[in-house]
């Protein structure tokens, strides 16, 4: 079997073209420019890379952006004050606080301080609650991106047996809720596995669609999946460097062996990653339209 490679790079490019056109129309017809504020605390290299990417993509799409680089010593009170100011800034429709935060900052307090209407990351309890109830809400960007990968790759989800490995608030839990909803691109039977599941392979071998987000390199092997499975690998693990000093990045799935049994599979890199930032931009546009009463 030759697996279909689900290219997040290509699908994200297609979506960004659509978003760019939508932004151009918003500017021309409604004089509306979506605005995104990004807050970064400290100098974590990975976070710096993510924020830089978000800034470049915002600019390429025509989104107005403001970036706040804060020292790691910034107090929680100072951070909350800045968020409150951005909540009241009419040019800003979306607020993104780059995670993780320094240990002295209460992450829950910070996420709850963001106006739910500007919570384009989809992490505010109000938006997560709306998601669970099936009401319109900003969807967390990675799960939303995964759903788009499935939709645009023609993968039938309705009635499928979906197994999610990982129960984080960022991927696993919201992903399960998205695929349980009563709509044509959901309606799945969902099982969530985690570190205390007795035998993960019992569940993964049953999956029509397997979504893996556990942060452990090459954990899912070929003997753990059935023929014809669709595999979405969320993991990004750096396991060393090449002779030229380039990082070796692998997913949570043993790609080389699992692809021989899979019907379709995402690569790492170039799979889920590009979709996350793209859906952040889509949420920002939605937030701007809601503010203007256009959706």
Beta strands, then each sheet from edge to edge (+ up, - down):
strand 1: 4-6
strand 2: 35-41
strand 3: 64-70
strand 4: 94-97
strand 5: 161-165
strand 6: 189-193
strand 7: 209-212
strand 8: 230-233
strand 9: 237-241
strand 10: 247-250
strand 11: 264-266
sheet 1: 1+ 11+ 8+ 7+ 5+ 6+
sheet 2: 3+ 2+ 4+
sheet 3: 9+ 10-
end
